[in-house]
Amino acid sequence: MSDIATGIPAETLFDAIRENDFTDVVAVPDTHVRTLITLLTETQDIRFIQTATEDEAVTLAAGLIIGGRKPLIQIQHAGLYACVNHLRGIGIDGQFPLVFMIGLLGRDPTKTPQDNFGSMVKYAEPLLQALDIPSYLIDTENDMPLFNEACMKAEAKNGPVAILIGEATV
């Protein structure tokens, strides 16, 4: 990890989503990645589906997988806590290769997530660890290979993984 998390260009994340053959991004809107959401809503090749809750995003993504599509779930760290039961029941017990892209809104970019003062940021990684869900922290553009690694891991383990976006996109 670098000393300071920096905003990743929305285009860089958009390209990674496309390169990993995602057909849909199922999202509860997140100001942390607002620039990425703008790009997604303007494209025709990746469908952007806005949901009202994280539970809805998880169940919709599972249905898309059953229907032969490949969704990415985009939420904020607060949403991770909100959807733990669906994440466990559908992602883990149901063995769905769900890829979550989770924005760490409000994080102090000069500290590791676990060294942050806010409990929402501080406990995200330990929660994922407790659920045995691999997580990949992307703090700078140099960390982008982790995006691909996370996507491959979800398919290999047939279960959920989390890509943590350390600083707001630019």
C-alpha positions as CSV (number, residue, x, y, z in Angstrom):
1,M,0.0,0.0,0.0
2,S,1.2,3.5,-0.7
3,D,1.4,6.1,2.0
4,I,-1.6,8.1,0.7
5,A,-4.7,6.8,-1.1
6,T,-5.4,8.9,-4.2
7,G,-8.5,9.2,-6.4
8,I,-8.5,6.7,-9.2
9,P,-9.8,8.0,-12.5
10,A,-13.3,6.8,-13.3
11,E,-12.1,5.8,-16.8
12,T,-9.5,3.4,-15.2
13,L,-12.2,1.6,-13.2
14,F,-14.6,1.7,-16.2
15,D,-11.9,0.0,-18.3
16,A,-11.3,-2.7,-15.6
17,I,-15.1,-3.4,-15.5
18,R,-15.2,-3.8,-19.3
19,E,-12.0,-5.9,-19.4
20,N,-13.4,-8.3,-16.9
21,D,-16.5,-8.8,-19.0
22,F,-19.1,-7.4,-16.6
23,T,-22.4,-7.0,-18.4
24,D,-24.1,-5.1,-15.6
25,V,-23.3,-2.9,-12.6
26,V,-25.9,-3.2,-9.9
27,A,-25.6,-0.3,-7.6
28,V,-26.9,1.6,-4.6
29,P,-25.6,5.1,-5.6
30,D,-22.4,6.1,-3.9
31,T,-20.9,9.6,-4.0
32,H,-17.5,8.0,-3.5
33,V,-17.6,6.8,-7.1
34,R,-19.9,9.4,-8.6
35,T,-17.6,10.0,-11.6
36,L,-17.7,6.3,-12.4
37,I,-21.5,6.2,-12.1
38,T,-21.7,9.1,-14.6
39,L,-19.6,7.1,-17.1
40,L,-21.7,4.0,-16.6
41,T,-25.0,5.8,-17.2
42,E,-23.7,7.2,-20.4
43,T,-22.5,3.9,-22.0
44,Q,-24.6,1.4,-23.8
45,D,-22.3,-1.6,-23.5
46,I,-22.5,-2.1,-19.7
47,R,-26.0,-1.9,-18.2
48,F,-26.2,0.3,-15.0
49,I,-29.0,-0.8,-12.7
50,Q,-29.8,1.4,-9.7
51,T,-31.3,-0.3,-6.7
52,A,-32.9,1.1,-3.5
53,T,-31.1,-1.2,-1.1
54,E,-28.0,-3.4,-0.9
55,D,-30.1,-6.4,-0.2
56,E,-31.9,-5.7,-3.5
57,A,-28.6,-5.3,-5.3
58,V,-27.4,-8.7,-4.0
59,T,-30.5,-10.6,-5.0
60,L,-30.7,-8.9,-8.4
61,A,-27.1,-9.7,-9.1
62,A,-27.7,-13.4,-8.2
63,G,-30.7,-13.4,-10.6
64,L,-28.5,-11.9,-13.3
65,I,-25.9,-14.6,-12.8
66,I,-28.6,-17.3,-13.1
67,G,-29.7,-15.6,-16.3
68,G,-26.3,-15.9,-17.8
69,R,-25.0,-12.3,-17.2
70,K,-22.0,-11.1,-15.2
71,P,-22.8,-8.3,-12.7
72,L,-20.6,-6.2,-10.5
73,I,-22.2,-4.9,-7.3
74,Q,-21.3,-1.3,-6.4
75,I,-22.0,-0.1,-2.9
76,Q,-20.6,2.1,0.0
77,H,-19.1,0.6,3.1
78,A,-22.2,1.4,5.1
79,G,-24.1,-0.8,2.6
80,L,-21.8,-3.7,3.4
81,Y,-23.1,-3.8,6.9
82,A,-26.7,-3.4,5.7
83,C,-26.5,-6.5,3.4
84,V,-24.5,-9.0,5.6
85,N,-27.4,-11.5,5.8
86,H,-28.0,-11.5,2.0
87,L,-24.2,-11.5,1.4
88,R,-23.9,-14.6,3.6
89,G,-27.0,-16.4,2.5
90,I,-26.8,-15.8,-1.2
91,G,-23.1,-15.1,-1.8
92,I,-21.5,-17.6,0.6
93,D,-24.1,-20.3,1.2
94,G,-25.5,-20.0,-2.3
95,Q,-22.0,-20.0,-3.8
96,F,-22.5,-17.0,-6.2
97,P,-19.3,-15.4,-7.5
98,L,-20.4,-11.9,-6.5
99,V,-17.9,-9.1,-7.0
100,F,-18.5,-6.2,-4.7
101,M,-16.9,-2.8,-5.4
102,I,-17.1,-1.0,-2.1
103,G,-16.3,2.7,-1.6
104,L,-14.7,3.7,1.7
105,L,-16.5,7.0,2.0
106,G,-15.1,9.4,4.6
107,R,-11.8,7.5,4.9
108,D,-8.7,9.5,5.9
109,P,-6.6,8.7,2.9
110,T,-3.3,9.1,4.9
111,K,-4.2,6.1,7.1
112,T,-4.9,2.4,6.4
113,P,-8.6,1.6,6.6
114,Q,-8.2,-0.1,10.0
115,D,-6.4,2.9,11.4
116,N,-9.3,5.3,10.6
117,F,-11.3,6.8,13.4
118,G,-14.7,6.1,11.8
119,S,-16.0,2.6,12.7
120,M,-17.7,2.2,9.2
121,V,-14.3,2.3,7.5
122,K,-12.4,0.8,10.4
123,Y,-14.4,-2.4,10.6
124,A,-15.1,-3.2,6.9
125,E,-12.0,-5.3,6.4
126,P,-12.4,-7.2,9.7
127,L,-16.0,-7.9,8.8
128,L,-15.0,-9.3,5.4
129,Q,-12.3,-11.4,7.1
130,A,-14.8,-12.8,9.6
131,L,-17.0,-13.9,6.7
132,D,-13.9,-15.4,4.9
133,I,-14.5,-13.0,2.0
134,P,-11.2,-12.0,0.3
135,S,-10.8,-8.2,0.0
136,Y,-8.6,-6.2,-2.3
137,L,-7.8,-2.6,-1.4
138,I,-7.3,-0.3,-4.3
139,D,-5.7,3.0,-3.1
140,T,-3.9,4.1,-6.3
141,E,-3.8,3.3,-10.0
142,N,-0.8,1.1,-9.2
143,D,-3.2,-1.2,-7.3
144,M,-5.4,-1.8,-10.3
145,P,-4.0,-5.3,-11.0
146,L,-5.9,-6.3,-7.8
147,F,-9.2,-5.6,-9.6
148,N,-8.5,-8.4,-12.1
149,E,-7.2,-10.7,-9.3
150,A,-10.4,-10.1,-7.3
151,C,-12.5,-11.0,-10.3
152,M,-10.6,-14.2,-11.0
153,K,-10.8,-15.1,-7.3
154,A,-14.6,-14.8,-7.2
155,E,-14.9,-17.2,-10.2
156,A,-12.3,-19.6,-8.7
157,K,-13.9,-19.8,-5.3
158,N,-17.5,-19.5,-6.6
159,G,-18.1,-17.0,-3.9
160,P,-18.0,-13.3,-3.0
161,V,-15.0,-11.0,-3.0
162,A,-14.7,-7.3,-2.2
163,I,-12.8,-4.6,-4.0
164,L,-12.4,-1.7,-1.6
165,I,-12.0,1.7,-3.3
166,G,-9.8,3.7,-0.9
167,E,-10.4,7.2,-2.1
168,A,-13.1,8.9,-4.2
169,T,-12.8,8.5,-8.0
170,V,-11.8,11.5,-10.1
